Amino acid sequence: MDYISVAEAAKRWGISERSVRNYCALGRIDGAFLTGKTWNIPEIATKPDRINKRDQVPADLLSRLRAEKKAKLHGGIYHRIQIDLTYHSNHMEGSKLTHDQTRYIFETNTVGLTEAVKVDDVVETANHFKCIDMIIDSATYAPSEKFIKQLHAVLKNGTTDSRQDWFAVGDYKRIPNEVGGKDTTAPEDVAGQMKKLLAEYNAARDKSFDDLLDFHYRFESIHPFQDGNGRIGRLLLFKECLRHGIVPFIITDDMKMFYYRGLQNWPTERGYLRDTCLTAQDRFKKVLDYFNVPYTC
């Protein structure tokens, strides 16, 4: 059988190359297969019927992410989330890499920099991409201590911190820390507090938006790890949104002060954090609309 390229199929069918790649990744073109990063499309293949109505779209967000991840699809929503979530979450914690530099690392798995940057910024960027894959693969499972520690081990693997005797990579902190000038749970109490948090959170089957935010606040208040708590917490929050069919969101750099204020005031005024996250969610809905991903809330 003869095969044609994505570009040839796009020209024949009068659609964009991105649309052709999406059709391939979603299994809507029989016989299409990947060689490296290149789709091979049977010459006799025909353009799939266009789906116009949102309720007829064949894949929810999690299914789409898994399909695009498996296909190593570039230019889709999986690609977009990897770059945006990694850039903004790392940038909030002090990374100096730009959005374009983050994109370059993800797309090429190489470092093309013209100025000096911290090695840890590059290492943690590559590690964060792996963490996103982990939350996609494990999205349907309840969070556990083992999984949370695995996330931390992957995030901090190969960093300067990982070479310090006192820094526990993939395990709870050994030295007291604080966040925003506030005390956090003492090291000797972290294991007990994490077990309590997860037991109480996992006891309820149906979760509301506030339930997820409350879990996030309590996790950040415990601050179980020596470093990386903010990124691990936001990864878990994204994962739990996927698990419960809630539109996820990305806290962007311009929203971080409102996000920090929301966390600090959550016990007495939930509106600050809720409104910030709902605003971020509204922004993410525009991304879902662009990629034709259905959502209900």
N, C-alpha and C positions, 0 to 999 in steps of 0.2 A: 504494500500500500504506500502511496506517496503522501507526503506531509507538507504542510505549508506553515509559515511563521505567523506569529501574532499580527505583525504589520500587514501581511498579505490578507489575513482573514478580516482585519479591521477595514481594509480598503474594499474588499469584496462586499462586505455586509453594510458598509456605510456607517460604522460606529467607531468609537475611540478604541485605542489599543488597551486602555485601562479596562474598558468594559469586556473586551475579549478575555483578558487575563482573569477578571472576576468570574466570568462564565466557566473558564477552565478550572479555577480553584474550587468552585462550588459543584463541580461534576456535571455541569449542564451541557458539556460537549463530549459526546461519547468518543472514546478512543484517544482523547488528548492526554499526553503524558509529558513529564518534565525530563529534560536532559540538562543536569546542572541547574541553571536558572532560566533555561529557555523552554518554552512550551512548544511541543510538536503537535500540530492539529491535522487530523485526517483531511485530505484534499476534498473528500466527498461530504465533509461535515457541513451542516446548514446552520444558519443563525438561529439560536434559541428564541422561542417566542418571548417577546418583551412582557414583563410583569409590571403593570401600572399601579394597581391598588396595593396600598401598604399591607392590608391584611392577607395578601397573597404572596408576599415575599417569603421565600422558602426557609430562611435562616434567621434566628434571633442573634443577638450580639455575641453571646458565648459560642454558639455554633459557627458563626462567621469567623470569629477569632481563631477557633481551633482549625477550621478548614484552611484559612490563609496561612496560619503558622505551619501546618503540615505541608502545604504547597510551597512554602517559602516565597510567598507572593510579595512583590514589591509594589508600592503605590496604593495599597488598600488600607483599610481601617486598622488592621493589626500593625502595619508599618507605622501608621500615624500615631497610634497609642504608644508604641515602643519609644518613639523619639520624644513625643511631647511629655509623657509621664516621667520619663527618665530625666529629661532636661530640667523640668520645673521642680521636681522633687529634690534632685541633687543641688540645683541652684539655690534652693531655700536653705540648704545646709552648708553653703559656702563654696560650692564648685564654681570655678571661673570659666569652664568651657562654655562656648556659645551654643546656640541652638543649631547652627550650621555645622559646628564641629561635632556635636552629638550625633547629628544625622550622618555625617561622614563616617564616624566610627561604626555606627549600626550598619550602614549600607555596604561598606567596604571591608570591615573588620581590620582596618589599618588606621594608623595615626598620621594625618597629614597636617601638621601644625607649623606655623611660621614664627611663633613666639613661644617663650618658655611657659610651661604649665606644670602644675604638680602631677607627679606620676600617679598619686592616689586618685586624682580627679578622673584620669583616664581609666584606671583599674576599676574604680567603683562605677563608672559609667557602663563598662562592659559587663560588670557583675550585675548591675541593675537590669540590664536586658534579660539576663538569665532568670532573675527573680520574677520578672513579668511572665515569662514562660511558665514558671512554677505556679503562679497564681491562676493562670489560664488552665493548666493541666489539672489543678486541684480545686477548681472553683466550686464544684458540687459537694465537696466534703466540708464538714464542720471544722473550724480552726482547732488546732491542738498545740500543746506545748512543743511536741516533737517537730511539727511542721514550722512553727514560728522560729524555733531555734535553727532549723535547716535554712530558712530564709536568711537569717542573720549570718550564718556561716558562709553562704554564697555571696552575700553583699560585701562582707569584709575580707573575703579570701584574697590573699596576696597583697594586702595593704600594709602600710607602715605599722598600723595598730596590731596587725596579726603577728608581727615579729616581737611584740612586747610581752614579756613573761606575765605581767599583771593583767593583760587584756584578754578576756575570755571570748574568743571567736566562737559563735554558735552556742554560747552558754550565758547564763545570767551574770550581771556585773559583780565585781568583787570589791569595788571602791564606791562609796557614796557619790551621787551626782545630783545636780539640780537642773531645772529647766525654767527659763524665764525668771530667774531669781527665786524660784519656789522650790521647797524641799520635795524630794520624791521618796519612794519606798526604800527603806534601808536594805542593803544587799541580803542580809540574813532573813528578811521577810518576803523577798521577791517571789520565791517559789510558791509559798503559801498563798500569796495574793494573786498570782497568775492562775493557780488552780481554782481559786474561788471565782475569779472573773470568768474563766472559761466555763466552769460548771453552771454558773448563773446565766450566762449568755446562751449557752447551748441548750439549756433546759426548755426554752420557749421555741416552738417550731416556727411560728410565723413572726417575722421581724418587721417592724415599722422603720421608717427613715430615722426617727429619733432613737430607736434601739441601736442602730448601727453607729450613730454619732455618740451615743452614750458609751458604747463599747470602746470606741476610738478615744474618747476623753479618758476613760479609766485606764486604758493601756498606756496612754502618754503620761498619765499621772504616776503610774507605777514606774515607768521608764526603766524597763527590766534589763536593758543592755547598757554597756559602758558607752557606746556610741551607735548611731544608726537607728535610734528609736523612732524618729520622725518618719524616715523613709519606710521602715518596716510597718509602722502604723498606717501609713497611707496606702501601702500595698495591700494590707489586710482589708482596709476599708473598700478599696476597689474590688477586691476579690469577693467580699460579702455582698456588695451590690450585684455583681454577676450572679452569685449564688441565689439571691432572693428576687431576681427579676426587677431590680431597681436600677434606674439609669445611673451609671457610675459618673464620676466627675474627676477633674484634675484641678488642684489648687495651683493657679498660675502665680507668677512672681508678683504681679500687681495686686494680688488678693491676700498675700501672706500676712500682712499686719492685721487685717480683719479676721483671718483664720486664727492667728495667735490670740487675738482679743477674745474670740469666741471660745477657745479652749480654756482660757483663764477664767471666764465668767460663766461657763456652763452650769456649775452647781446652783447659781442664783438667777441667771438669765439665759435661757436656752436659745432665745431668738437670735443672738449675735452669730453663733456658729451655724445654726439652722439656716438663716438667711444667706450667709456667705456660701454655704454648700449648695443651697438651692440655686443661687446665681451661677455657680460653677456648673451645676447640673444643666441649667438652661443653655449655657454655652456649649456643653457637650452634646446636647440634643441637636444643635445645628450641624455638628460633625456627623451624627447618626443620619440626619436628613440628607446630607450630601452623599453619603455612601449607601443610601436606600436601606438602612437597617431599621426594622420596626421596633417600636417600644410602646409601652402602655402607661408608664408613669415616670 
